[in-house]
């Protein structure tokens, strides 16, 4: 995995946390929701689509799963007011995914 892909995963995680903060209306509830949504996103990523995933999927299913998780995080960011960031995340992820597939 490239450094760019790792950075995009971190950005997607930030979008998931931002959505949690927004859904929890800030404050302590928002902080707990941000932690929970980020933990759920990271756990799902780690179990199913990370390079060391516990559940082995086919390469196509892994790519689809990664795309789905990035899209979900980007939509969460969009809903929570990070529209430009979410759109940039999806575009950058597509560029990196295509570049890594071409290797």
Secondary structure, 3 states (H helix, E strand, C coil): CCHHHHHHHHHHHHHHHHHHHHHCCCHHHHHHHHHHHHHHHHHHHHHHHCCCCCCCCCHHHHHHHHHHHHHHHHHHHHHCCCHHHHHHHHHHHHHHHHHHHCC
